Structure formats: C-alpha cells, structure tokens
C-alpha cells in the first residue's frame, strides 16, 4: 500500500477520495479503512492505483440484493491522512463536504458519483414513443444534508446551473439533475476521459446519450 497516496492532490487521489466519501468508511478498530463496491473489477482498479495488496472479500449481507465486495486497508497513516481530509468514522449522516482544490472538484465528484450516484434514462409521462423523448438524469445520494447541499451549491456556482431542491426518503437525501443540466455537468465530470478513473457502465450511459443526440441533430 502506498501510505503516502493521500498526501498529495492529483486527479486519481481526488477521485478515490470522492469514492471513499461515498462507499468507504473509517474503522476505529486498529485504524483501518474499508472500501466497498458491488463491482469487483472496479474495486481492483482502485486498489491497483493505491498499490494495495489487501484482499477483496465477498460480503453477502442479507439486506443487499446483489453481492458486495470489501477491501480493508490496515494503515494508521492512511487513516489519519483521511481524517485530515475530512473523512470521519460513522460518516453517513454527519459528514461535511471537504476542502478540495478547485481544479480537482470534478474528479472528486466523479468518484462520489461512481460510489453513491446514478446516471439513468427515463421518459416523460407524455411520450410520442421515439428516442427523442428519452431523458438523461444524474442523481447523487447522501445521508448528510449538509454534504449534498454543499455539492449542489458548488455545481451551481461553477456551471451556472440553478440550485436544486434536495429530495428525501427515509434513509437519505437525493440531488437530481435532468437532461440539459446533466449534459453540462457530466461533460465536466468526464473531461479528458481517456486517462480518468471511472465506472464504465455509468460513463457509457452518458456517452451513448450524447452519441445518439448527435445522430439525431
């Protein structure tokens, strides 16, 4: 494990930090970091970047419909570096948005999107039945209102997108963007995509929509 990985900002560091803010947690027991994913191959990519040889374990929780995979990094140095960056144990409902250099915001956001967000299609209630009416949507989820509200304020300021009202269910808050705002947002999230860490299936949703839109133009 590269125990100095979180000392210096880079696109990969910001991405993995964002991913951990979504699908990771700090364990006080022995100062460990747990990184989780339902995509084993993507978890392998993350572990490769941080040069971790810790094993990937299958986690078959009864409340999950699909298998989940965990890797536990046993490093006091990494634990305290992440504390300095704003990650906290039992973060779900109380975590705050970290202080991120402006140039790495969208790398962090891409990591968070891959961990606790979604890119998906839907159709309006009135539909002519053709692809022109398929809408692209982006959604971020968090148990922390303060975290998600900070995300939408920064997005609004950086991209001149109107601030969105957060929705809430029993367990979490959601921040949603419809087609035009999603296109503007995801263009920045996936900028210089060939050299970026990203979850391929979410990127493909965006790319397919853009290519189809060009064909119909």
C-alpha positions as CSV (number, residue, x, y, z in Angstrom):
1,X,0.0,0.0,0.0
2,X,1.3,3.5,-0.9
3,X,0.7,5.0,2.5
4,X,1.6,8.5,1.1
5,X,-1.2,8.3,-1.5
6,X,-3.5,10.8,0.2
7,X,-0.7,13.3,0.9
8,X,-0.7,15.0,-2.5
9,X,-3.6,16.0,-4.7
10,X,-4.0,14.5,-8.2
11,X,-6.9,13.5,-10.4
12,X,-6.7,9.9,-9.1
13,X,-6.3,10.9,-5.5
14,X,-9.4,13.2,-5.7
15,X,-11.4,10.5,-7.5
16,X,-10.6,7.8,-4.9
17,X,-11.2,10.3,-2.1
18,X,-14.7,11.0,-3.6
19,X,-15.3,7.3,-4.0
20,X,-14.4,6.7,-0.3
21,X,-16.7,9.5,0.8
22,X,-19.4,7.6,-0.9
23,X,-18.6,3.9,-0.5
24,X,-15.8,3.8,2.1
25,X,-15.6,4.2,5.9
26,X,-13.0,4.6,8.6
27,X,-12.9,1.9,11.2
28,X,-11.7,3.0,14.6
29,X,-10.7,-0.6,15.4
30,X,-6.9,-0.7,14.6
31,X,-7.2,2.4,12.5
32,X,-8.4,0.8,9.2
33,X,-10.1,1.9,6.0
34,X,-12.8,-0.2,4.3
35,X,-13.6,0.4,0.7
36,X,-16.7,-1.3,-0.8
37,X,-18.1,-1.9,-4.2
38,X,-20.7,-4.1,-6.0
39,X,-18.3,-4.0,-8.9
40,X,-15.3,-6.3,-8.1
41,X,-13.3,-5.2,-11.1
42,X,-13.7,-1.5,-10.3
43,X,-12.5,-2.1,-6.8
44,X,-9.5,-3.9,-8.2
45,X,-8.7,-0.8,-10.3
46,X,-8.8,1.4,-7.2
47,X,-6.7,-0.9,-5.2
48,X,-4.2,-1.1,-8.0
49,X,-3.9,2.7,-8.1
50,X,-3.2,3.0,-4.4
51,X,-0.9,0.0,-4.7
52,X,-2.8,-2.1,-2.1
53,X,-2.3,-5.8,-1.8
54,X,-5.0,-6.2,0.7
55,X,-7.6,-8.9,-0.3
56,X,-11.0,-8.3,-1.7
57,X,-13.7,-10.1,0.4
58,X,-17.2,-11.1,-0.7
59,X,-19.8,-9.5,1.7
60,X,-23.2,-11.3,1.4
61,X,-25.4,-9.1,3.5
62,X,-29.0,-10.2,3.9
63,X,-30.3,-6.7,3.1
64,X,-28.5,-6.5,-0.3
65,X,-30.0,-7.9,-3.5
66,X,-26.6,-8.1,-5.2
67,X,-23.2,-9.2,-3.8
68,X,-20.9,-6.5,-2.4
69,X,-17.1,-6.6,-2.1
70,X,-14.9,-5.1,0.6
71,X,-11.2,-4.5,1.0
72,X,-9.9,-3.4,4.4
73,X,-6.7,-1.3,4.4
74,X,-4.8,-1.7,7.6
75,X,-2.8,1.6,7.9
76,X,-2.7,4.1,10.7
77,X,-1.0,6.6,8.4
78,X,-3.8,6.4,5.8
79,X,-6.4,6.5,8.5
80,X,-5.1,9.8,9.9
81,X,-4.5,11.3,6.4
82,X,-8.1,10.7,5.6
83,X,-9.2,12.3,8.9
84,X,-7.2,15.4,7.9
85,X,-9.1,15.5,4.6
86,X,-12.5,15.5,6.3
87,X,-13.5,11.8,6.4
88,X,-14.8,10.6,9.7
89,X,-15.9,7.3,11.3
90,X,-19.7,6.7,11.1
91,X,-19.9,9.4,8.5
92,X,-23.2,8.6,6.8
93,X,-25.5,11.3,8.3
94,X,-23.0,13.8,9.5
95,X,-20.1,14.1,7.0
96,X,-19.3,17.5,5.7
97,X,-18.0,18.4,2.3
98,X,-14.2,18.5,2.4
99,X,-11.9,21.3,1.4
100,X,-10.9,20.4,-2.2
101,X,-8.7,22.4,-4.6
102,X,-10.9,23.9,-7.3
103,X,-9.1,22.0,-10.1
104,X,-9.9,18.6,-8.6
105,X,-13.6,19.2,-7.7
106,X,-14.9,17.3,-10.7
107,X,-12.5,14.4,-10.1
108,X,-13.8,14.1,-6.6
109,X,-17.4,14.4,-7.8
110,X,-16.8,11.6,-10.4
111,X,-15.6,9.4,-7.6
112,X,-18.6,10.2,-5.5
113,X,-21.0,9.6,-8.4
114,X,-19.5,6.2,-9.0
115,X,-19.9,5.3,-5.4
116,X,-23.2,6.9,-4.4
117,X,-24.8,8.2,-7.6
118,X,-26.5,7.2,-10.7
119,X,-26.8,8.1,-14.4
120,X,-30.0,6.8,-15.9
121,X,-32.7,7.4,-18.6
122,X,-36.4,7.9,-18.2
123,X,-39.4,9.1,-20.3
124,X,-41.9,11.9,-19.6
125,X,-45.5,10.9,-18.9
126,X,-46.5,12.2,-22.4
127,X,-44.4,10.3,-24.8
128,X,-44.6,10.0,-28.6
129,X,-42.7,6.7,-28.4
130,X,-39.5,7.8,-30.0
131,X,-36.0,8.2,-28.6
132,X,-36.1,12.0,-28.8
133,X,-38.2,11.9,-25.6
134,X,-35.8,9.8,-23.6
135,X,-34.3,12.0,-20.8
136,X,-30.8,11.7,-19.2
137,X,-30.7,12.1,-15.5
138,X,-28.0,12.3,-12.9
139,X,-28.6,11.7,-9.2
140,X,-26.3,11.9,-6.1
141,X,-27.3,10.4,-2.8
142,X,-26.1,11.1,0.8
143,X,-27.4,10.6,4.3
144,X,-25.9,14.0,5.1
145,X,-28.0,17.1,4.0
146,X,-25.0,19.4,4.6
147,X,-22.7,17.4,2.4
148,X,-25.2,17.2,-0.5
149,X,-26.3,20.8,-0.2
150,X,-22.6,21.9,-0.5
151,X,-22.2,19.8,-3.6
152,X,-25.2,21.4,-5.3
153,X,-24.0,24.9,-4.3
154,X,-20.6,24.3,-5.9
155,X,-22.1,22.8,-9.0
156,X,-24.4,25.8,-9.3
157,X,-21.6,28.3,-9.0
158,X,-19.1,26.5,-11.3
159,X,-21.6,25.7,-14.1
160,X,-24.3,28.3,-13.7
161,X,-26.9,25.6,-13.1
162,X,-29.9,26.6,-11.0
163,X,-29.7,25.3,-7.4
164,X,-31.9,22.2,-6.9
165,X,-34.1,21.3,-4.0
166,X,-33.0,18.2,-2.3
167,X,-35.5,15.4,-2.0
168,X,-35.6,13.0,0.9
169,X,-36.7,9.5,1.7
170,X,-36.5,7.5,4.9
171,X,-32.7,7.0,4.7
172,X,-31.1,9.6,2.5
173,X,-31.2,12.9,0.6
174,X,-31.1,13.0,-3.2
175,X,-29.8,15.6,-5.6
176,X,-31.1,15.2,-9.2
177,X,-30.4,16.9,-12.5
178,X,-32.4,16.5,-15.6
179,X,-31.2,16.3,-19.2
180,X,-29.7,19.7,-20.0
181,X,-28.1,20.2,-16.6
182,X,-26.9,16.6,-16.7
183,X,-25.2,17.1,-20.0
184,X,-23.5,20.2,-18.8
185,X,-22.4,18.5,-15.5
186,X,-21.3,15.2,-17.0
187,X,-19.2,16.9,-19.7
188,X,-17.0,18.3,-16.9
189,X,-17.1,15.1,-14.8
190,X,-15.8,13.1,-17.8
191,X,-13.5,15.7,-19.3
192,X,-10.2,14.2,-20.6
193,X,-11.9,10.8,-20.1
194,X,-9.3,8.6,-21.6
195,X,-6.9,9.0,-18.6
196,X,-9.5,9.0,-15.9
197,X,-10.6,6.5,-13.3
198,X,-14.3,6.0,-13.9
199,X,-17.0,3.3,-13.6
200,X,-17.5,2.3,-17.3
201,X,-21.2,1.5,-17.1
202,X,-22.1,5.0,-15.9
203,X,-19.9,6.7,-18.4
204,X,-21.4,4.5,-21.1
205,X,-24.9,5.8,-20.2
206,X,-23.7,9.4,-20.7
207,X,-21.7,8.6,-23.9
208,X,-24.5,6.7,-25.6
209,X,-26.9,9.5,-24.9
210,X,-24.5,12.1,-26.4
211,X,-23.8,10.0,-29.5
212,X,-27.4,9.3,-30.1
213,X,-28.2,13.0,-29.7
214,X,-25.6,13.9,-32.3
215,X,-27.0,11.3,-34.8
216,X,-30.5,12.9,-34.4
217,X,-29.1,16.5,-34.8
